[in-house]
Amino acid sequence: MKQGDVIHGYRILGKPTNTDAGKCLWTFAEKDGREFFIKEFLDPRRPRPNFMGSPEDRRAIEAQCDEFELRHRSVNERIDPKHLHAGNLVVPLDFFAEGSRYYKVTARVHPTDLREPQELTPYGKRVLLGTLADSLWYLHSLRIVHGDLKPQNVLVHRPDGSDLHTAKLIDFDDAFPSGSPPDPMLIGGDPRYGAPEWVGYVRGEPEVGPEQLTIAADMFAFGLVAHTYLTGGPPGFDARHGSPAEAVNAGERLVFDDRLDPELVEVLHALADVRPTARPTIGHVQELLEHEEKLAFRRITTESRRGTGRRSRVRINLDGRAPKAEFGRTGEKRK
């Protein structure tokens, strides 16, 4: 894919890049007077007619490509972009193969540069998190796991004439049916937001089967994302661990900002539970988000700080390897 190429009718407008894109290249394209975001997958690659490998190698590659196509098409076909709760999903408009490469096309979204979402009013936070929760509710009603929920995959959008911000959920490349993830060697996701069971599955731990990777994995990530939007940063955890999931798997509790409402903190702890079945559903979270007073910072007194542990930062990883507060400001650079 090069600037000026025409691929499947899409004219490539810019120089492709793999910035923040993993095994993909991305850029913008134009077709019929409209602008699009286009992504080229670097893996898997379909064998060409002059493939030099053995017949067995060809069959293995073709099987991997068939699985890749089936997973992407099955997710895409389940989503109805006209559904009431699908309005903030940036769904694929086209998915095709040309030559040896696969491509995916979505509408181009122009995000808002919202650097400090924690400074929004409680009502503004309710709208931002509420629209994200609505999108996740719709995916989960279809038994679809997003698989890579994180701030970088949420475009913050401010509609024309409005001072409110909505969350546009993007990047369904790592989505899969609940309980049926790809092979551990092929599954996507981000270790900084991955659930405890995701970590075990990727590592090939025998006690973690594919049936354990369900929509509850998204809920673990949603708790981390919500804390980031509400406070400007991720929850804390012991610096000996490389991620929140690793800390939770070690039996530790994440440290949430003590300015948050106690009921909200209780829900965040439940979302971070090591047991997938113990985590609240997105519907439960939506009910809490209706009460915008729960999203306001509370006044902190010496008395209310006692026992929170928030001041004990020597062993708490608040920036190091914890998820960074990146809010998808530039928009379309995605894995």
N, C-alpha and C positions, 0 to 999 in steps of 0.2 A: 504494500500500500504506500503510494507516494503522492505528494502534492500534484494535483492536476490529473491523476488517474480517474477513470470512470469505472466504478465497480457496481455491478448490478443496477446501473442507472443512477448511482450516487456519485457526484463529482466531488473529489476530495479537495477541500478548500485550504487546509493548512498542512504544515509539516507534522507527520505523526510523531508521537512521543510515547514513552512508556512510564513517564513520571507517575508514581503512586499507582501503577497499573499492573504490577505483577507480571504475569505471562501474557500480556496484551499490549497492543499499540492502540492509541486513540487519537482522534482529531475530530474536526467538524466537516460536514459535507452538505451539499445542496442538491435538491431534486424538486422539479416542478415549482421552483420559486420559493421553496421552504428550506430552512436550515435544520440540520440534524446533527446528533452526536453519533459517531460511528466507531466501533471497536473491532479490531482484528485480533483473533485469538492466535497465539503462537503455538499452542498445544491444546488438543491433539492436531496432527496434520494428516490429511487423507493421502494415502499412497497414490502417486501418479502412475500413469500407464507404463512408464519405463522404470518402475520400482525395481531396484537391484537386489533386494533382499530375497529370502527364501519364501516359498508359499506359506509356510507356517508363520513367518514374521508378518506377511501381508494380512493373513487372517486375524492375527492378534491385534494389529493396528486397526483393521476394519471393525473388529468387535469393540474396541475402545471408542472409536468414532461413533458407532451405532449407539452405545450407551450415552455418550455425550449428547448426541442429537436428541435421543429419547427423553433425557432428563430435562433439557432446555425446553423442548416443545411441550412436554407434559405440564410443566409449570406455566408456560406462556398461555397455553390453551385453557387452563383453569380460570385464569383471571379475566373478568369482564370489566373492561375499562369504563363502562357506563354504570357500574354499580354505585350506589349511594356513597359507599365508603372507599371507592377506588379513585376519587378525584385527585388525591395527593400521591398516588403511585405513579412513578415515571416508568411506565411499562414498555417492554420491547415492542416496537412497531414492525420490525422485520428481523428475521434470523435465517441465514442462508449460508451456503458454501459456494465458493468460487475458486477454481483451481484446487489447491491443497489446503486452503485456509477457510476457517469459519468466521462469520461476521455477524454482529448484532447492531441494530440501529434503534435509537430512541429519539424522541423530540428533544430539541435543545432547550434547556431551562437556564434562565439568567438569574442566578441567586443573588441575595442581598448579603452584603458584607457585614454580618452581625458578629462582632468580635467579643461582646460581653453579654451573652443572653441572660446571665444572672442579674443584670441590671434592669431587665424588663419588669414591668408591674406584675403583680400576681395574676391579673387577668391576662396579660400578655404571655406569661409562662403557661397559663392554662390553655391558651389557644395553640401555642407552639407544641407543647407536649400532647395536647388533646388530638391535634391533627395527626401526629405521629402514631398515637395509640389507635386512632380510627383505622389507619392504614394497616397496622399490625393486626388489629381485630379481624379485618377482612381476610388477610392472608391466613390467619389461624382458623377462621371459619371454613376455609377451603382445605385445611390440614396441610398447609404449606409452611415450611420453616424457611425464613429468609436466609439464615445461615451466615450472614456477615453484617449484623447490625452494629453500627458504630457511628459517631458523629460525622466521619468523613463520607459516609454513605447517606447522609441526610442533607439535602439542599434547603437552606433557609430562604424562603421566598416571601416578599412583601407585595401583595397585589396592588396594582395601580389605584391610587386614591385612598389607600388604607394605611393606618399606622400600626397594624398588627402583622405578625409574622407567622407563616404556616410552614410546616415541615414536609418537604417533598422526599419521599423514600425512593432511593434508586438502587441499582446494581443487584439484579437477581441472578447473577451468574453462579452463585454458590447455593441457591435455593434447592430444596428437595422435599419430597413428600414426607410428612412426619413419620418417623420410624423407619425410613428407607433411605439413609444417606448413601453417598458414593463410597467406594472403597477408601479405607484410611489413607492410602497413598494418593488418592485423587481428591479427597474432600478439601474444600476451601475454608476460609475463615481467618480470623485475626486472633492470635493467642492473647492479646491484651483484653479482648472482650469475649473470648470463648468461654463456654460454660465448663464446669468441672468434668462432666461426662464427655464433652467434646475433647478435652485434653487427654482423658483416658483412652478414648477411641483412637485418636491420632497416634498415640504411643503404642497402640496394639495391646493394651492391657486386656487379658482374657476375660475378665469379669465385666467388661463394658461391651455389650453387643450393640448392633445397629439399631435395634428396637428401642434403645434407651435415648437415642437422639431424636427428640420430639420438639414440638413447639415450645416446650418449657426451656429449651436452650436459648431461644430468643428472649425469654423473659429474664434470664440472668443478665443478658446483654442490655436489655431495656433498663434495668435498674442502674447499671453503670452509666448509661447514656443520660438517664434522667438526672442523676446526681451531677453530672458534668454540666448540663444545661442549667440546673438550679443554682449551682454554686460556683461554676467556672472551672471546676477541676474534678478529677476522679476521686473516689474514696481512697483512704489510706490503707496500707497493709504492710506487714513486716518485710523489710528489705531483703531478707534471706530468700524470699520467693520472687519468681520472675513475673508473676501475673496475679490478678485477683483470684482466678480459679485455682491456682496452685496453693495460694494461702488458704482458701476455703477447703480444698482437699486435705490440707494439713491440720484441719480442725480449728482454724482460727477464724475470728469474725472480722469483717472489714470495718474500717473506722469511717463513719459518716459525719458530715459537718454538723456540729452541735447547734448551729443556728436554725436548722430545719425543725419543723414541727415534729413532736415525738411520735404522733400517729404515722406520719410520713416515713420517719426513720424506721419504725417497726415494719412497715411494708417493704422498705428497701432491704432490710435484713432478711425478710422472708423471700424476696426475689433472689437473694444471694445464698439461699439455702443449698447445701451440697446435694440434697435430695430433689430431683426434678419434680416429683409428685407433690412436694411440699410448697412449691412456689405458687403464688397467686396467678390467676389467669389475667389476660389483658382486660377482660370485662371487669374484674375486681378493681384493677388499677384505674380504669376509666371512671368508675364510680367515685373514687377518691379525688380524681382530677376535677370533678365537678365542683368541689369545694375549694375555691381559689384561695380562701384564707389559709388553707393548709400549705400553700406554696409560698407564703410570705416568710421572710426571715423573722425569727422571734428575738426578743431582747435577751442577751446573755448576762446573767448575774454570777457572782462568785458561787452562790449556792447552787445554781443550775448547772455549773460546770463540774461540780464534784461527781466523780465516778464516771465521767464520760470518756476519759482517756485522751481527749483531743489535744491536750497540752503535751502529752508524752510523745514527742516527735523524734526522739533519738533512734528508735527502732521502727518507726513507721515510715514506709516509703510513700511520700506524697508527690514526688516528681520523678526521681530516678527512672525505674523501669515501669512505672505505672502508666496507664493510658494518658496521653497528652490531650489537652483541650483543643482539638482541631475541629473546626466547625464546618468543614466543607465549603469554605468561602469562595473558592474559585469555581466550584461547581462540578464540571464534567470529568475531572481526572479520576477515574475509578478503575479498580481491578476487575 
